[in-house]
Amino acid sequence: MPSDAVVAEFKDNVKAIRGLDKEGILRPNLGEASLESKFGKKLEEIIKKLEFLATYSDKVHDNVLNQANKSVLGILNSTNEQINRDAGEYINQSDQFISQVNEHLNALLMQECHFISAAIQEKGFLQDEGIKQAYENAVENLKKETDAIVEDVKKTTTSTIEEAKVLASEIEGKARRTAKGVSIEVAQKQFTDAEKYHNTQIVRWSVYSIIAFFLFLGAAFVMVDWEFDKSLKWGVIYYSAVRLAILTSFGAIAAFCIRGLKSHLHMKEHNLHRKRIANSMEAFVESAINDNQRDYILAHLVNAIATFGQSGLLGKEENTGSKMTIESIMKNIGPGNLDQ
């Protein structure tokens, strides 16, 4: 067993290392030149190891403790020297300082096994026959606890999946109702805006038609009193052709304006038809018993909106043209997309 003086000296050296100025050792204020990244973590490991050795320093041989004390004292001296250096010398000697500390740690490693043996003997691991049994019991208990945890996780997972299915079903139902309400509101707003637009266009084209009609009549009355030189050969034919061309031009303008007026009157009636169906859509859809019936009713309502028929304002030729098919409409607002 070592003497009390050697043990006290060893513990004092360890205590001195533990109380060193870490800021002075690492000097983080030097930025990249500091030892914070290179030596900071290692310094903590050294202190932790030395505290372990100090705990069992009175359980090892005197020679072992003396050799270990030399290494600890070497680490202490090297560290104090590094702390006392100025900035320039600190930077220049940083690598050498780390190398010196590593040498002392390597020397200390030769004595460390004796301290570990002392710790094992102190804990009584070598004499206690119950350790093996305690270990086996601990493993068995751990296995039982693990099995219980796994079973609990399975039950919790199953319960969570069932709750998720119920929640998904509720969310789907809410999403259907929300999508239905939003689409109807948007359609109603669009049809209302379209009605305002068509009313404005009807007024505008009515004014255009009236102006064009009076221009046609005015030109006709002017041409009644429009005299021409009858001595000119072919004069009657020439001036008649000129008058006919002017009247035809005004008549074409008046006909175009009337046609535009009829088109907007037709679109207004079509829009009123769509608006009535859109306002009744929610009542029809709410009358459905299940989602399939609701989607079926919605599809037919959309078909009714798209197919207006004849208003009587446009002729067959004017009423022909490209039309949006029901299939293309249902791709965007049909049951398939409403379910998503």
C-alpha positions as CSV (number, residue, x, y, z in Angstrom):
1,M,0.0,0.0,0.0
2,P,1.3,3.5,-0.8
3,S,2.2,6.0,2.0
4,D,-0.3,8.7,2.9
5,A,2.2,11.4,1.7
6,V,2.4,9.9,-1.8
7,V,-1.4,9.5,-2.0
8,A,-1.9,13.1,-0.8
9,E,0.6,14.5,-3.3
10,F,-1.1,12.6,-6.1
11,K,-4.5,13.8,-5.2
12,D,-3.2,17.4,-4.8
13,N,-1.7,17.3,-8.3
14,V,-5.0,15.9,-9.7
15,K,-6.9,18.7,-7.9
16,A,-4.5,21.3,-9.3
17,I,-5.2,20.0,-12.8
18,R,-8.9,20.1,-12.2
19,G,-8.6,23.7,-11.0
20,L,-6.6,25.0,-13.9
21,D,-7.8,28.0,-15.9
22,K,-9.5,26.4,-18.9
23,E,-9.8,29.8,-20.6
24,G,-6.1,30.2,-20.3
25,I,-5.5,26.7,-21.7
26,L,-7.8,26.9,-24.6
27,R,-7.9,30.7,-25.3
28,P,-11.1,30.8,-27.4
29,N,-10.5,34.5,-28.0
30,L,-7.8,33.6,-30.5
31,G,-10.3,32.2,-33.0
32,E,-8.8,29.5,-35.2
33,A,-5.5,29.7,-33.4
34,S,-7.1,28.6,-30.1
35,L,-7.0,25.1,-28.8
36,E,-10.7,24.9,-28.1
37,S,-11.4,22.6,-31.0
38,K,-8.2,20.6,-30.8
39,F,-7.8,20.1,-27.0
40,G,-11.1,21.2,-25.3
41,K,-12.8,17.8,-25.4
42,K,-9.5,16.0,-24.6
43,L,-9.0,18.2,-21.5
44,E,-12.3,17.0,-20.1
45,E,-11.4,13.4,-20.7
46,I,-8.1,13.9,-18.9
47,I,-9.7,15.4,-15.9
48,K,-12.3,12.6,-15.7
49,K,-9.6,9.9,-16.0
50,L,-7.4,11.6,-13.3
51,E,-10.4,11.8,-10.9
52,F,-10.9,8.0,-11.4
53,L,-7.2,7.4,-10.6
54,A,-7.3,9.6,-7.5
55,T,-10.3,7.7,-6.2
56,Y,-8.4,4.4,-6.1
57,S,-4.9,5.9,-5.5
58,D,-4.7,4.4,-2.0
59,K,-5.3,0.9,-3.4
60,V,-2.3,0.5,-5.7
61,H,1.3,-0.2,-5.0
62,D,3.6,2.6,-4.0
63,N,5.8,2.3,-7.1
64,V,2.8,2.4,-9.4
65,L,1.5,5.5,-7.8
66,N,4.9,7.2,-8.0
67,Q,5.1,6.5,-11.7
68,A,1.6,7.7,-12.2
69,N,2.3,10.8,-10.1
70,K,5.3,11.7,-12.4
71,S,3.0,11.6,-15.5
72,V,0.3,13.7,-13.7
73,L,3.0,16.2,-12.6
74,G,4.3,16.4,-16.2
75,I,0.8,17.2,-17.5
76,L,0.4,19.8,-14.8
77,N,3.7,21.5,-15.6
78,S,3.2,21.5,-19.4
79,T,-0.3,23.0,-18.9
80,N,1.0,25.7,-16.6
81,E,3.7,26.6,-19.1
82,Q,1.2,26.9,-21.9
83,I,-1.1,29.1,-19.7
84,N,1.8,31.5,-18.9
85,R,2.9,32.0,-22.5
86,D,2.1,35.2,-24.4
87,A,-0.2,35.0,-27.5
88,G,2.6,34.6,-30.1
89,E,4.5,32.0,-28.1
90,Y,1.2,30.3,-27.3
91,I,0.4,29.8,-31.0
92,N,3.9,28.6,-31.9
93,Q,4.1,26.1,-29.0
94,S,0.5,24.8,-29.3
95,D,1.4,21.6,-31.3
96,Q,4.4,20.9,-29.0
97,F,2.2,21.3,-25.9
98,I,-0.3,18.8,-27.2
99,S,2.5,16.4,-28.1
100,Q,3.9,16.7,-24.6
101,V,0.6,16.0,-23.0
102,N,0.1,12.9,-25.2
103,E,3.5,11.6,-24.1
104,H,2.6,11.9,-20.5
105,L,-0.8,10.2,-21.1
106,N,0.9,7.3,-22.8
107,A,3.2,6.9,-19.8
108,L,0.2,7.1,-17.5
109,L,-1.5,4.4,-19.6
110,M,1.1,1.8,-18.4
111,Q,0.0,2.4,-14.8
112,E,-3.8,2.7,-15.5
113,C,-4.4,-1.0,-15.5
114,H,-3.4,-1.2,-11.8
115,F,-6.0,1.3,-10.8
116,I,-8.6,-0.6,-12.8
117,S,-7.7,-3.8,-11.0
118,A,-8.0,-2.0,-7.7
119,A,-11.4,-0.7,-8.7
120,I,-12.6,-4.2,-9.6
121,Q,-11.4,-5.6,-6.3
122,E,-12.9,-2.6,-4.4
123,K,-16.3,-3.3,-5.9
124,G,-16.1,-7.0,-5.0
125,F,-16.8,-8.2,-8.5
126,L,-14.3,-11.1,-8.2
127,Q,-15.7,-12.5,-4.9
128,D,-19.4,-12.0,-5.3
129,E,-20.9,-15.2,-6.8
130,G,-24.3,-13.6,-6.9
131,I,-23.2,-11.2,-9.7
132,K,-23.7,-13.8,-12.4
133,Q,-27.1,-14.7,-11.1
134,A,-28.0,-11.0,-10.7
135,Y,-26.8,-10.5,-14.3
136,E,-29.0,-13.3,-15.5
137,N,-32.0,-12.1,-13.6
138,A,-31.5,-8.6,-15.0
139,V,-31.3,-10.0,-18.5
140,E,-34.5,-12.0,-17.9
141,N,-36.3,-9.1,-16.4
142,L,-35.2,-6.9,-19.3
143,K,-36.5,-9.5,-21.8
144,K,-39.8,-9.7,-20.1
145,E,-40.1,-5.9,-20.0
146,T,-39.2,-5.7,-23.7
147,D,-41.8,-8.3,-24.6
148,A,-44.4,-6.3,-22.6
149,I,-43.4,-3.1,-24.3
150,V,-43.6,-4.7,-27.7
151,E,-47.1,-6.1,-26.9
152,D,-48.2,-2.7,-25.6
153,V,-46.8,-1.1,-28.8
154,K,-48.8,-3.5,-30.9
155,K,-52.0,-2.8,-29.0
156,T,-51.4,0.9,-29.2
157,T,-50.6,0.7,-32.9
158,T,-53.8,-1.2,-33.6
159,S,-55.8,1.2,-31.6
160,T,-54.2,4.2,-33.4
161,I,-54.8,2.7,-36.8
162,E,-58.5,2.2,-36.0
163,E,-58.8,5.7,-34.7
164,A,-57.0,7.0,-37.8
165,K,-59.5,5.1,-40.0
166,V,-62.5,6.7,-38.1
167,L,-60.9,10.1,-38.3
168,A,-60.1,9.7,-42.0
169,S,-63.8,8.8,-42.6
170,E,-64.9,11.9,-40.7
171,I,-62.5,14.1,-42.6
172,E,-63.6,12.6,-45.9
173,G,-67.2,13.4,-45.0
174,K,-66.4,16.9,-43.9
175,A,-64.3,17.4,-47.1
176,R,-67.2,16.3,-49.2
177,R,-69.6,18.7,-47.5
178,T,-67.0,21.5,-47.6
179,A,-66.2,20.9,-51.3
180,K,-69.9,20.8,-52.1
181,G,-70.6,24.1,-50.3
182,V,-67.6,25.9,-51.8
183,S,-68.3,24.8,-55.4
184,I,-71.9,25.9,-55.2
185,E,-71.0,29.2,-53.7
186,V,-68.4,29.8,-56.3
187,A,-70.8,28.8,-59.1
188,Q,-73.5,31.2,-57.7
189,K,-71.0,34.0,-57.5
190,Q,-69.7,33.4,-61.1
191,F,-73.2,33.3,-62.5
192,T,-74.2,36.5,-60.6
193,D,-71.1,38.2,-62.0
194,A,-71.9,36.9,-65.5
195,E,-75.5,38.3,-65.2
196,K,-74.1,41.8,-64.4
197,Y,-71.8,41.5,-67.4
198,H,-74.5,40.5,-69.8
199,N,-76.8,43.2,-68.6
200,T,-74.1,45.8,-69.3
201,Q,-73.5,44.3,-72.7
202,I,-77.2,44.3,-73.5
203,V,-77.5,48.0,-72.7
204,R,-74.4,48.7,-74.8
205,W,-75.5,46.7,-77.8
206,S,-79.0,48.2,-77.6
207,V,-77.5,51.7,-77.9
208,Y,-75.3,50.5,-80.8
209,S,-78.3,49.0,-82.6
210,I,-80.5,52.1,-82.1
211,I,-77.7,54.4,-83.4
212,A,-77.1,52.1,-86.4
213,F,-80.8,51.9,-87.2
214,F,-81.2,55.7,-87.1
215,L,-78.1,56.0,-89.2
216,F,-79.6,53.7,-91.8
217,L,-82.9,55.6,-91.8
218,G,-81.1,59.0,-91.9
219,A,-79.0,57.9,-94.9
220,A,-82.1,56.7,-96.7
221,F,-83.9,60.0,-96.1
222,V,-80.9,62.0,-97.2
223,M,-80.6,60.0,-100.4
224,V,-84.2,60.7,-101.3
225,D,-83.3,64.4,-101.9
226,W,-79.8,63.6,-103.1
227,E,-79.7,65.1,-106.6
228,F,-77.2,64.1,-109.3
229,D,-76.2,65.2,-112.7
230,K,-78.6,63.5,-115.1
231,S,-76.7,64.6,-118.2
232,L,-73.9,62.2,-117.4
233,K,-74.1,58.9,-119.3
234,W,-74.9,56.0,-117.0
235,G,-75.4,58.6,-114.2
236,V,-78.6,56.9,-112.9
237,I,-76.9,53.5,-112.7
238,Y,-73.7,55.0,-111.1
239,Y,-75.5,57.0,-108.4
240,S,-77.9,54.2,-107.7
241,A,-75.0,51.8,-107.1
242,V,-73.4,54.4,-104.8
243,R,-76.6,54.8,-102.8
244,L,-77.1,51.1,-102.7
245,A,-73.6,50.5,-101.4
246,I,-74.0,53.2,-98.7
247,L,-77.3,51.8,-97.6
248,T,-76.0,48.3,-97.6
249,S,-73.0,49.3,-95.4
250,F,-75.3,51.0,-92.8
251,G,-77.7,48.1,-93.0
252,A,-74.8,45.6,-92.4
253,I,-73.7,47.7,-89.4
254,A,-77.2,47.7,-88.0
255,A,-77.6,44.0,-88.6
256,F,-74.3,43.3,-86.8
257,C,-75.3,45.4,-83.8
258,I,-78.7,43.6,-83.6
259,R,-77.0,40.2,-83.9
260,G,-74.7,41.2,-81.0
261,L,-77.7,42.3,-79.0
262,K,-79.5,39.0,-79.7
263,S,-76.4,37.0,-78.7
264,H,-76.2,38.7,-75.3
265,L,-79.9,38.3,-74.7
266,H,-79.5,34.6,-75.5
267,M,-76.5,34.4,-73.1
268,K,-78.5,36.2,-70.4
269,E,-81.3,33.7,-70.6
270,H,-78.7,30.8,-70.5
271,N,-77.0,32.3,-67.5
272,L,-80.4,32.7,-65.7
273,H,-81.0,29.1,-66.4
274,R,-77.7,28.1,-64.9
275,K,-78.2,30.4,-61.9
276,R,-81.6,28.9,-61.1
277,I,-80.1,25.4,-61.2
278,A,-77.1,26.4,-59.1
279,N,-79.4,28.0,-56.5
280,S,-81.4,24.7,-56.3
281,M,-78.3,22.4,-56.4
282,E,-77.7,22.4,-52.6
283,A,-81.3,21.4,-51.9
284,F,-81.2,18.6,-54.5
285,V,-77.8,17.3,-53.2
286,E,-78.9,17.4,-49.5
287,S,-81.9,15.2,-50.4
288,A,-79.6,12.3,-51.2
289,I,-79.3,9.4,-48.8
290,N,-75.7,8.5,-49.4
291,D,-72.6,9.8,-51.2
292,N,-73.2,7.8,-54.3
293,Q,-76.7,9.2,-54.8
294,R,-75.3,12.7,-54.1
295,D,-72.7,12.3,-56.8
296,Y,-75.3,10.9,-59.2
297,I,-77.6,13.9,-58.6
298,L,-74.7,16.3,-58.9
299,A,-73.7,14.9,-62.3
300,H,-77.2,15.3,-63.7
301,L,-77.4,18.9,-62.3
302,V,-74.1,19.7,-64.0
303,N,-75.5,18.2,-67.2
304,A,-78.6,20.4,-66.9
305,I,-76.4,23.5,-66.5
306,A,-74.4,22.7,-69.6
307,T,-77.3,21.8,-71.8
308,F,-79.5,24.9,-72.2
309,G,-81.3,24.2,-75.5
310,Q,-82.8,26.8,-77.8
311,S,-83.9,30.3,-76.5
312,G,-85.5,31.3,-79.8
313,L,-83.2,34.3,-80.1
314,L,-80.6,32.7,-82.3
315,G,-81.0,30.9,-85.5
316,K,-79.6,27.4,-86.2
317,E,-76.5,28.7,-87.8
318,E,-75.8,31.2,-85.0
319,N,-76.4,28.6,-82.3
320,T,-73.8,26.1,-83.7
321,G,-70.2,26.1,-82.5
322,S,-67.9,24.4,-80.1
323,K,-69.5,23.3,-76.9
324,M,-67.9,22.0,-73.7
325,T,-68.7,18.3,-73.4
326,I,-70.1,16.9,-70.2
327,E,-67.2,14.5,-69.9
328,S,-64.7,17.4,-69.8
329,I,-66.7,19.1,-67.1
330,M,-67.1,16.0,-65.0
331,K,-63.3,15.4,-65.1
332,N,-62.9,18.6,-63.0
333,I,-66.0,18.7,-60.8
334,G,-67.4,15.1,-61.1
335,P,-67.6,12.5,-58.3
336,G,-64.1,11.3,-58.8
337,N,-62.6,14.6,-57.9
338,L,-65.1,15.4,-55.2
339,D,-64.1,12.2,-53.4
340,Q,-60.4,13.2,-53.3
